Amino acid sequence: MRFTKRHEYSVYILTNKANTVFYIGVTSDLTNRILEHKTKVYDGFTSKYKVNKLVYYEEYQWIQDAIAREKQLKGGSRQKKIDLIVSTNPGWSDLSEEWYD
């Protein structure tokens, strides 16, 4: 019997409390990566600007597809990002709010 490893990659958009700053990233472990943002494990853009609210994500089987989508989102206008978020999360809720204790 042969088992195929299930690849899972996520492209995600974070914002700050006021929904004024966006961060787009890609990861193979969305739950852990968002926790790292929330707990400011690394110094950088997201910790400096308090960007830790997950407002959008997509899942992919292949890393190449996730990276291509990340680049596409980063290259899009601010309004395109807003429209994408509002299309699935009109209240700008933190989608990871109940992931952690």
N, CA, C and O atoms as a Tinker XYZ file with bonds, in Angstrom:
   404  protein
     1  N      0.843000   -1.178000    0.000000    73     2
     2  CA     0.000000    0.000000    0.000000    64     1     3
     3  C      0.889000    1.243000    0.000000    63     2     4     5
     4  O      1.865000    1.316000    0.746000    81     3
     5  N      0.550000    2.201000   -0.827000    73     3     6
     6  CA     1.340000    3.415000   -0.967000    64     5     7
     7  C      0.562000    4.610000   -0.418000    63     6     8     9
     8  O     -0.616000    4.797000   -0.722000    81     7
     9  N      1.247000    5.412000    0.397000    73     7    10
    10  CA     0.635000    6.616000    0.947000    64     9    11
    11  C      1.241000    7.834000    0.280000    63    10    12    13
    12  O      2.456000    7.916000    0.097000    81    11
    13  N      0.406000    8.760000   -0.073000    73    11    14
    14  CA     0.863000   10.003000   -0.663000    64    13    15
    15  C      0.788000   11.095000    0.400000    63    14    16    17
    16  O     -0.249000   11.301000    1.031000    81    15
    17  N      1.899000   11.781000    0.581000    73    15    18
    18  CA     1.907000   12.869000    1.557000    64    17    19
    19  C      0.997000   13.984000    1.065000    63    18    20    21
    20  O      1.056000   14.391000   -0.096000    81    19
    21  N      0.165000   14.462000    1.960000    73    19    22
    22  CA    -0.738000   15.564000    1.631000    64    21    23
    23  C     -0.007000   16.872000    1.916000    63    22    24    25
    24  O      0.300000   17.195000    3.063000    81    23
    25  N      0.260000   17.601000    0.863000    73    23    26
    26  CA     0.920000   18.894000    1.022000    64    25    27
    27  C     -0.144000   19.941000    1.307000    63    26    28    29
    28  O     -1.214000   19.935000    0.699000    81    27
    29  N      0.152000   20.822000    2.219000    73    27    30
    30  CA    -0.779000   21.905000    2.518000    64    29    31
    31  C     -0.003000   23.188000    2.730000    63    30    32    33
    32  O      0.842000   23.280000    3.620000    81    31
    33  N     -0.298000   24.171000    1.905000    73    31    34
    34  CA     0.342000   25.477000    1.989000    64    33    35
    35  C     -0.753000   26.525000    1.998000    63    34    36    37
    36  O     -1.805000   26.353000    1.383000    81    35
    37  N     -0.491000   27.601000    2.698000    73    35    38
    38  CA    -1.491000   28.659000    2.802000    64    37    39
    39  C     -0.881000   30.003000    2.447000    63    38    40    41
    40  O      0.261000   30.307000    2.791000    81    39
    41  N     -1.675000   30.789000    1.752000    73    39    42
    42  CA    -1.374000   32.195000    1.508000    64    41    43
    43  C     -2.344000   32.954000    2.397000    63    42    44    45
    44  O     -3.532000   32.634000    2.444000    81    43
    45  N     -1.843000   33.955000    3.098000    73    43    46
    46  CA    -2.692000   34.628000    4.071000    64    45    47
    47  C     -2.487000   36.135000    4.064000    63    46    48    49
    48  O     -1.443000   36.641000    3.653000    81    47
    49  N     -3.515000   36.835000    4.531000    73    47    50
    50  CA    -3.442000   38.288000    4.694000    64    49    51
    51  C     -3.724000   38.609000    6.150000    63    50    52    53
    52  O     -4.737000   38.198000    6.717000    81    51
    53  N     -2.803000   39.353000    6.737000    73    51    54
    54  CA    -2.969000   39.873000    8.091000    64    53    55
    55  C     -3.170000   41.375000    8.012000    63    54    56    57
    56  O     -2.744000   42.025000    7.058000    81    55
    57  N     -3.823000   41.914000    9.028000    73    55    58
    58  CA    -3.952000   43.363000    9.153000    64    57    59
    59  C     -3.811000   43.733000   10.621000    63    58    60    61
    60  O     -3.668000   42.868000   11.485000    81    59
    61  N     -3.854000   45.015000   10.882000    73    59    62
    62  CA    -3.781000   45.490000   12.257000    64    61    63
    63  C     -5.195000   45.750000   12.783000    63    62    64    65
    64  O     -6.174000   45.549000   12.064000    81    63
    65  N     -5.297000   46.188000   14.014000    73    63    66
    66  CA    -6.597000   46.405000   14.651000    64    65    67
    67  C     -7.470000   47.390000   13.860000    63    66    68    69
    68  O     -8.683000   47.206000   13.765000    81    67
    69  N     -6.860000   48.419000   13.301000    73    67    70
    70  CA    -7.599000   49.441000   12.548000    64    69    71
    71  C     -7.811000   49.072000   11.075000    63    70    72    73
    72  O     -8.417000   49.840000   10.328000    81    71
    73  N     -7.324000   47.922000   10.661000    73    71    74
    74  CA    -7.438000   47.446000    9.263000    64    73    75
    75  C     -6.774000   48.393000    8.259000    63    74    76    77
    76  O     -7.268000   48.568000    7.145000    81    75
    77  N     -5.670000   48.993000    8.653000    73    75    78
    78  CA    -5.011000   49.965000    7.775000    64    77    79
    79  C     -3.716000   49.459000    7.154000    63    78    80    81
    80  O     -3.245000   50.026000    6.168000    81    79
    81  N     -3.136000   48.408000    7.710000    73    79    82
    82  CA    -1.863000   47.869000    7.216000    64    81    83
    83  C     -2.080000   46.416000    6.823000    63    82    84    85
    84  O     -2.732000   45.665000    7.549000    81    83
    85  N     -1.535000   46.015000    5.669000    73    83    86
    86  CA    -1.656000   44.631000    5.223000    64    85    87
    87  C     -0.298000   43.952000    5.183000    63    86    88    89
    88  O      0.723000   44.569000    4.879000    81    87
    89  N     -0.316000   42.653000    5.502000    73    87    90
    90  CA     0.851000   41.797000    5.338000    64    89    91
    91  C      0.374000   40.541000    4.643000    63    90    92    93
    92  O     -0.618000   39.939000    5.053000    81    91
    93  N      1.073000   40.138000    3.592000    73    91    94
    94  CA     0.730000   38.928000    2.850000    64    93    95
    95  C      1.886000   37.958000    2.983000    63    94    96    97
    96  O      3.041000   38.320000    2.757000    81    95
    97  N      1.571000   36.719000    3.352000    73    95    98
    98  CA     2.611000   35.716000    3.524000    64    97    99
    99  C      2.175000   34.358000    3.015000    63    98   100   101
   100  O      1.022000   34.153000    2.637000    81    99
   101  N      3.133000   33.428000    3.015000    73    99   102
   102  CA     2.875000   32.049000    2.624000    64   101   103
   103  C      3.541000   31.146000    3.657000    63   102   104   105
   104  O      4.620000   31.463000    4.157000    81   103
   105  N      2.903000   30.025000    3.975000    73   103   106
   106  CA     3.426000   29.126000    4.999000    64   105   107
   107  C      2.939000   27.699000    4.768000    63   106   108   109
   108  O      1.951000   27.462000    4.074000    81   107
   109  N      3.658000   26.760000    5.370000    73   107   110
   110  CA     3.230000   25.360000    5.331000    64   109   111
   111  C      2.503000   24.980000    6.625000    63   110   112   113
   112  O      2.011000   23.858000    6.752000    81   111
   113  N      2.435000   25.898000    7.574000    73   111   114
   114  CA     1.769000   25.633000    8.855000    64   113   115
   115  C      1.068000   26.916000    9.309000    63   114   116   117
   116  O      1.617000   27.686000   10.097000    81   115
   117  N     -0.126000   27.132000    8.815000    73   115   118
   118  CA    -0.833000   28.388000    9.055000    64   117   119
   119  C     -1.085000   28.640000   10.539000    63   118   120   121
   120  O     -0.865000   29.751000   11.021000    81   119
   121  N     -1.538000   27.636000   11.257000    73   119   122
   122  CA    -1.849000   27.817000   12.675000    64   121   123
   123  C     -0.626000   28.287000   13.452000    63   122   124   125
   124  O     -0.704000   29.242000   14.225000    81   123
   125  N      0.496000   27.619000   13.247000    73   123   126
   126  CA     1.723000   27.994000   13.950000    64   125   127
   127  C      2.236000   29.360000   13.502000    63   126   128   129
   128  O      2.681000   30.160000   14.325000    81   127
   129  N      2.175000   29.625000   12.207000    73   127   130
   130  CA     2.708000   30.900000   11.693000    64   129   131
   131  C      1.910000   32.081000   12.236000    63   130   132   133
   132  O      2.490000   33.104000   12.600000    81   131
   133  N      0.593000   31.949000   12.295000    73   131   134
   134  CA    -0.219000   33.043000   12.831000    64   133   135
   135  C      0.089000   33.248000   14.310000    63   134   136   137
   136  O      0.145000   34.383000   14.782000    81   135
   137  N      0.287000   32.160000   15.041000    73   135   138
   138  CA     0.659000   32.275000   16.455000    64   137   139
   139  C      1.994000   33.020000   16.595000    63   138   140   141
   140  O      2.159000   33.834000   17.503000    81   139
   141  N      2.930000   32.742000   15.705000    73   139   142
   142  CA     4.205000   33.462000   15.726000    64   141   143
   143  C      3.997000   34.960000   15.520000    63   142   144   145
   144  O      4.637000   35.776000   16.183000    81   143
   145  N      3.104000   35.319000   14.603000    73   143   146
   146  CA     2.796000   36.742000   14.397000    64   145   147
   147  C      2.159000   37.338000   15.654000    63   146   148   149
   148  O      2.529000   38.430000   16.084000    81   147
   149  N      1.213000   36.626000   16.230000    73   147   150
   150  CA     0.492000   37.139000   17.402000    64   149   151
   151  C      1.394000   37.311000   18.623000    63   150   152   153
   152  O      1.199000   38.226000   19.422000    81   151
   153  N      2.375000   36.431000   18.761000    73   151   154
   154  CA     3.267000   36.487000   19.923000    64   153   155
   155  C      4.580000   37.201000   19.617000    63   154   156   157
   156  O      5.486000   37.232000   20.449000    81   155
   157  N      4.677000   37.769000   18.426000    73   155   158
   158  CA     5.836000   38.571000   18.019000    64   157   159
   159  C      7.148000   37.824000   18.220000    63   158   160   161
   160  O      8.100000   38.356000   18.791000    81   159
   161  N      7.183000   36.583000   17.740000    73   159   162
   162  CA     8.372000   35.746000   17.856000    64   161   163
   163  C      9.559000   36.395000   17.134000    63   162   164   165
   164  O     10.693000   36.314000   17.605000    81   163
   165  N      9.297000   37.028000   16.010000    73   163   166
   166  CA    10.360000   37.645000   15.216000    64   165   167
   167  C     10.162000   39.157000   15.166000    63   166   168   169
   168  O      9.039000   39.643000   15.031000    81   167
   169  N     11.261000   39.889000   15.276000    73   167   170
   170  CA    11.208000   41.331000   15.049000    64   169   171
   171  C     11.021000   41.552000   13.560000    63   170   172   173
   172  O     11.584000   40.823000   12.743000    81   171
   173  N     10.249000   42.532000   13.213000    73   171   174
   174  CA    10.056000   42.818000   11.801000    64   173   175
   175  C      8.787000   43.611000   11.582000    63   174   176   177
   176  O      8.226000   44.200000   12.506000    81   175
   177  N      8.352000   43.611000   10.336000    73   175   178
   178  CA     7.206000   44.422000    9.919000    64   177   179
   179  C      5.964000   44.158000   10.760000    63   178   180   181
   180  O      5.347000   45.093000   11.271000    81   179
   181  N      5.594000   42.884000   10.906000    73   179   182
   182  CA     4.325000   42.588000   11.586000    64   181   183
   183  C      4.377000   42.935000   13.066000    63   182   184   185
   184  O      3.375000   43.384000   13.622000    81   183
   185  N      5.518000   42.739000   13.716000    73   183   186
   186  CA     5.589000   43.113000   15.137000    64   185   187
   187  C      5.658000   44.632000   15.284000    63   186   188   189
   188  O      5.050000   45.189000   16.198000    81   187
   189  N      6.383000   45.303000   14.404000    73   187   190
   190  CA     6.515000   46.759000   14.469000    64   189   191
   191  C      5.171000   47.462000   14.296000    63   190   192   193
   192  O      4.866000   48.414000   15.015000    81   191
   193  N      4.369000   46.990000   13.342000    73   191   194
   194  CA     3.090000   47.641000   13.033000    64   193   195
   195  C      1.881000   46.931000   13.654000    63   194   196   197
   196  O      0.737000   47.234000   13.313000    81   195
   197  N      2.142000   45.982000   14.569000    73   195   198
   198  CA     1.078000   45.256000   15.272000    64   197   199
   199  C      0.080000   44.622000   14.308000    63   198   200   201
   200  O     -1.133000   44.732000   14.483000    81   199
   201  N      0.615000   43.961000   13.294000    73   199   202
   202  CA    -0.178000   43.287000   12.269000    64   201   203
   203  C     -0.300000   41.823000   12.685000    63   202   204   205
   204  O      0.627000   41.037000   12.488000    81   203
   205  N     -1.451000   41.457000   13.263000    73   203   206
   206  CA    -1.606000   40.089000   13.765000    64   205   207
   207  C     -3.040000   39.563000   13.670000    63   206   208   209
   208  O     -3.382000   38.569000   14.311000    81   207
   209  N     -3.864000   40.223000   12.880000    73   207   210
   210  CA    -5.254000   39.796000   12.721000    64   209   211
   211  C     -5.406000   39.121000   11.354000    63   210   212   213
   212  O     -5.239000   39.762000   10.316000    81   211
   213  N     -5.723000   37.820000   11.366000    73   211   214
   214  CA    -5.895000   37.055000   10.129000    64   213   215
   215  C     -7.270000   37.364000    9.542000    63   214   216   217
   216  O     -8.296000   37.050000   10.146000    81   215
   217  N     -7.282000   37.977000    8.368000    73   215   218
   218  CA    -8.562000   38.339000    7.744000    64   217   219
   219  C     -8.859000   37.571000    6.464000    63   218   220   221
   220  O     -9.973000   37.629000    5.943000    81   219
   221  N     -7.849000   36.841000    5.950000    73   219   222
   222  CA    -8.071000   36.100000    4.701000    64   221   223
   223  C     -6.994000   35.039000    4.551000    63   222   224   225
   224  O     -5.837000   35.259000    4.909000    81   223
   225  N     -7.387000   33.873000    4.014000    73   223   226
   226  CA    -6.379000   32.877000    3.626000    64   225   227
   227  C     -6.946000   31.944000    2.573000    63   226   228   229
   228  O     -8.157000   31.763000    2.443000    81   227
   229  N     -6.021000   31.363000    1.829000    73   227   230
   230  CA    -6.339000   30.361000    0.811000    64   229   231
   231  C     -5.387000   29.196000    1.013000    63   230   232   233
   232  O     -4.260000   29.380000    1.474000    81   231
   233  N     -5.841000   27.993000    0.667000    73   231   234
   234  CA    -5.008000   26.803000    0.825000    64   233   235
   235  C     -4.671000   26.194000   -0.529000    63   234   236   237
   236  O     -5.482000   26.200000   -1.456000    81   235
   237  N     -3.449000   25.666000   -0.617000    73   235   238
   238  CA    -2.941000   25.066000   -1.851000    64   237   239
   239  C     -2.242000   23.759000   -1.537000    63   238   240   241
   240  O     -1.697000   23.575000   -0.449000    81   239
   241  N     -2.266000   22.850000   -2.506000    73   239   242
   242  CA    -1.551000   21.588000   -2.345000    64   241   243
   243  C     -0.072000   21.757000   -2.673000    63   242   244   245
   244  O      0.771000   21.086000   -2.078000    81   243
   245  N      0.251000   22.633000   -3.599000    73   243   246
   246  CA     1.624000   22.755000   -4.082000    64   245   247
   247  C      2.202000   24.121000   -3.728000    63   246   248   249
   248  O      1.548000   25.149000   -3.901000    81   247
   249  N      3.431000   24.115000   -3.232000    73   247   250
   250  CA     4.094000   25.352000   -2.816000    64   249   251
   251  C      4.249000   26.332000   -3.982000    63   250   252   253
   252  O      4.147000   27.544000   -3.788000    81   251
   253  N      4.495000   25.815000   -5.191000    73   251   254
   254  CA     4.658000   26.700000   -6.342000    64   253   255
   255  C      3.394000   27.533000   -6.570000    63   254   256   257
   256  O      3.471000   28.724000   -6.874000    81   255
   257  N      2.230000   26.892000   -6.419000    73   255   258
   258  CA     0.962000   27.596000   -6.606000    64   257   259
   259  C      0.760000   28.646000   -5.517000    63   258   260   261
   260  O      0.285000   29.749000   -5.786000    81   259
   261  N      1.123000   28.293000   -4.293000    73   259   262
   262  CA     0.968000   29.234000   -3.177000    64   261   263
   263  C      1.876000   30.447000   -3.365000    63   262   264   265
   264  O      1.448000   31.581000   -3.148000    81   263
   265  N      3.109000   30.220000   -3.760000    73   263   266
   266  CA     4.046000   31.324000   -3.969000    64   265   267
   267  C      3.585000   32.211000   -5.119000    63   266   268   269
   268  O      3.675000   33.435000   -5.033000    81   267
   269  N      3.091000   31.602000   -6.193000    73   267   270
   270  CA     2.590000   32.389000   -7.327000    64   269   271
   271  C      1.411000   33.269000   -6.896000    63   270   272   273
   272  O      1.318000   34.429000   -7.296000    81   271
   273  N      0.527000   32.717000   -6.090000    73   271   274
   274  CA    -0.626000   33.484000   -5.603000    64   273   275
   275  C     -0.180000   34.603000   -4.661000    63   274   276   277
   276  O     -0.705000   35.715000   -4.718000    81   275
   277  N      0.784000   34.307000   -3.801000    73   275   278
   278  CA     1.320000   35.334000   -2.902000    64   277   279
   279  C      1.860000   36.516000   -3.713000    63   278   280   281
   280  O      1.570000   37.671000   -3.399000    81   279
   281  N      2.631000   36.230000   -4.736000    73   279   282
   282  CA     3.193000   37.291000   -5.584000    64   281   283
   283  C      2.089000   38.081000   -6.276000    63   282   284   285
   284  O      2.163000   39.304000   -6.386000    81   283
   285  N      1.062000   37.365000   -6.742000    73   283   286
   286  CA    -0.061000   38.033000   -7.400000    64   285   287
   287  C     -0.756000   38.989000   -6.434000    63   286   288   289
   288  O     -1.053000   40.128000   -6.794000    81   287
   289  N     -1.016000   38.532000   -5.215000    73   287   290
   290  CA    -1.678000   39.378000   -4.225000    64   289   291
   291  C     -0.819000   40.576000   -3.844000    63   290   292   293
   292  O     -1.324000   41.692000   -3.724000    81   291
   293  N      0.473000   40.349000   -3.653000    73   291   294
   294  CA     1.368000   41.442000   -3.290000    64   293   295
   295  C      1.437000   42.496000   -4.397000    63   294   296   297
   296  O      1.606000   43.685000   -4.124000    81   295
   297  N      1.305000   42.050000   -5.644000    73   295   298
   298  CA     1.374000   42.970000   -6.771000    64   297   299
   299  C      0.084000   43.709000   -7.053000    63   298   300   301
   300  O      0.074000   44.670000   -7.822000    81   299
   301  N     -1.006000   43.273000   -6.439000    73   299   302
   302  CA    -2.301000   43.893000   -6.686000    64   301   303
   303  C     -2.468000   45.190000   -5.909000    63   302   304   305
   304  O     -1.712000   45.478000   -4.980000    81   303
   305  N     -3.444000   45.947000   -6.294000    73   303   306
   306  CA    -3.708000   47.225000   -5.636000    64   305   307
   307  C     -4.285000   47.011000   -4.240000    63   306   308   309
   308  O     -4.774000   45.929000   -3.913000    81   307
   309  N     -4.222000   48.037000   -3.443000    73   307   310
   310  CA    -4.817000   47.993000   -2.115000    64   309   311
   311  C     -6.310000   47.687000   -2.217000    63   310   312   313
   312  O     -6.843000   46.906000   -1.428000    81   311
   313  N     -6.979000   48.301000   -3.187000    73   311   314
   314  CA    -8.423000   48.078000   -3.342000    64   313   315
   315  C     -8.731000   46.629000   -3.692000    63   314   316   317
   316  O     -9.728000   46.085000   -3.218000    81   315
   317  N     -7.900000   45.993000   -4.510000    73   315   318
   318  CA    -8.113000   44.578000   -4.833000    64   317   319
   319  C     -7.999000   43.710000   -3.585000    63   318   320   321
   320  O     -8.754000   42.751000   -3.423000    81   319
   321  N     -7.061000   44.043000   -2.703000    73   319   322
   322  CA    -6.914000   43.302000   -1.449000    64   321   323
   323  C     -8.152000   43.497000   -0.577000    63   322   324   325
   324  O     -8.678000   42.535000   -0.018000    81   323
   325  N     -8.610000   44.723000   -0.464000    73   323   326
   326  CA    -9.810000   45.022000    0.319000    64   325   327
   327  C    -11.009000   44.260000   -0.241000    63   326   328   329
   328  O    -11.757000   43.635000    0.511000    81   327
   329  N    -11.190000   44.311000   -1.555000    73   327   330
   330  CA   -12.311000   43.608000   -2.192000    64   329   331
   331  C    -12.246000   42.105000   -1.921000    63   330   332   333
   332  O    -13.275000   41.478000   -1.668000    81   331
   333  N    -11.056000   41.527000   -1.972000    73   331   334
   334  CA   -10.882000   40.100000   -1.722000    64   333   335
   335  C    -11.259000   39.760000   -0.282000    63   334   336   337
   336  O    -11.975000   38.788000   -0.040000    81   335
   337  N    -10.790000   40.541000    0.655000    73   335   338
   338  CA   -11.106000   40.307000    2.073000    64   337   339
   339  C    -12.606000   40.419000    2.300000    63   338   340   341
   340  O    -13.209000   39.542000    2.919000    81   339
   341  N    -13.206000   41.486000    1.808000    73   339   342
   342  CA   -14.637000   41.731000    2.020000    64   341   343
   343  C    -15.496000   40.651000    1.369000    63   342   344   345
   344  O    -16.593000   40.363000    1.847000    81   343
   345  N    -15.008000   40.048000    0.279000    73   343   346
   346  CA   -15.792000   39.018000   -0.421000    64   345   347
   347  C    -16.037000   37.786000    0.447000    63   346   348   349
   348  O    -17.040000   37.095000    0.270000    81   347
   349  N    -15.130000   37.504000    1.385000    73   347   350
   350  CA   -15.291000   36.323000    2.238000    64   349   351
   351  C    -15.390000   36.652000    3.722000    63   350   352   353
   352  O    -15.802000   35.813000    4.522000    81   351
   353  N    -15.013000   37.867000    4.085000    73   351   354
   354  CA   -14.979000   38.256000    5.495000    64   353   355
   355  C    -15.427000   39.721000    5.623000    63   354   356   357
   356  O    -14.626000   40.584000    5.981000    81   355
   357  N    -16.692000   39.996000    5.335000    73   355   358
   358  CA   -17.162000   41.389000    5.291000    64   357   359
   359  C    -17.030000   42.135000    6.615000    63   358   360   361
   360  O    -16.944000   43.363000    6.623000    81   359
   361  N    -17.011000   41.423000    7.718000    73   359   362
   362  CA   -16.875000   42.076000    9.013000    64   361   363
   363  C    -15.436000   42.238000    9.474000    63   362   364   365
   364  O    -15.187000   42.739000   10.570000    81   363
   365  N    -14.488000   41.818000    8.646000    73   363   366
   366  CA   -13.064000   41.899000    8.964000    64   365   367
   367  C    -12.753000   41.207000   10.300000    63   366   368   369
   368  O    -11.938000   41.694000   11.084000    81   367
   369  N    -13.405000   40.076000   10.545000    73   367   370
   370  CA   -13.173000   39.311000   11.771000    64   369   371
   371  C    -11.785000   38.677000   11.742000    63   370   372   373
   372  O    -11.234000   38.416000   10.672000    81   371
   373  N    -11.228000   38.432000   12.925000    73   371   374
   374  CA    -9.982000   37.678000   13.027000    64   373   375
   375  C    -10.335000   36.201000   12.879000    63   374   376   377
   376  O    -10.918000   35.606000   13.786000    81   375
   377  N     -9.986000   35.611000   11.743000    73   375   378
   378  CA   -10.359000   34.236000   11.437000    64   377   379
   379  C     -9.653000   33.230000   12.344000    63   378   380   381
   380  O    -10.057000   32.069000   12.413000    81   379
   381  N     -8.615000   33.660000   13.030000    73   379   382
   382  CA    -7.881000   32.767000   13.925000    64   381   383
   383  C     -8.263000   32.980000   15.389000    63   382   384   385
   384  O     -7.632000   32.411000   16.281000    81   383
   385  N     -9.261000   33.770000   15.637000    73   383   386
   386  CA    -9.621000   34.180000   16.991000    64   385   387
   387  C     -9.832000   33.005000   17.957000    63   386   388   389
   388  O     -9.466000   33.088000   19.129000    81   387
   389  N    -10.414000   31.928000   17.465000    73   387   390
   390  CA   -10.718000   30.799000   18.345000    64   389   391
   391  C     -9.765000   29.620000   18.172000    63   390   392   393
   392  O    -10.060000   28.513000   18.621000    81   391
   393  N     -8.618000   29.854000   17.520000    73   391   394
   394  CA    -7.659000   28.771000   17.277000    64   393   395
   395  C     -6.820000   28.438000   18.492000    63   394   396   397
   396  O     -6.309000   27.324000   18.611000    81   395
   397  N     -6.674000   29.390000   19.394000    73   395   398
   398  CA    -5.727000   29.218000   20.500000    64   397   399
   399  C     -6.438000   29.407000   21.832000    63   398   400   401
   400  O     -7.458000   30.092000   21.911000    81   399
   401  N     -5.891000   28.792000   22.882000    73   399   402
   402  CA    -6.453000   28.952000   24.225000    64   401   403
   403  C     -5.970000   30.229000   24.860000    63   402   404
   404  O     -6.340000   30.533000   25.995000    81   403
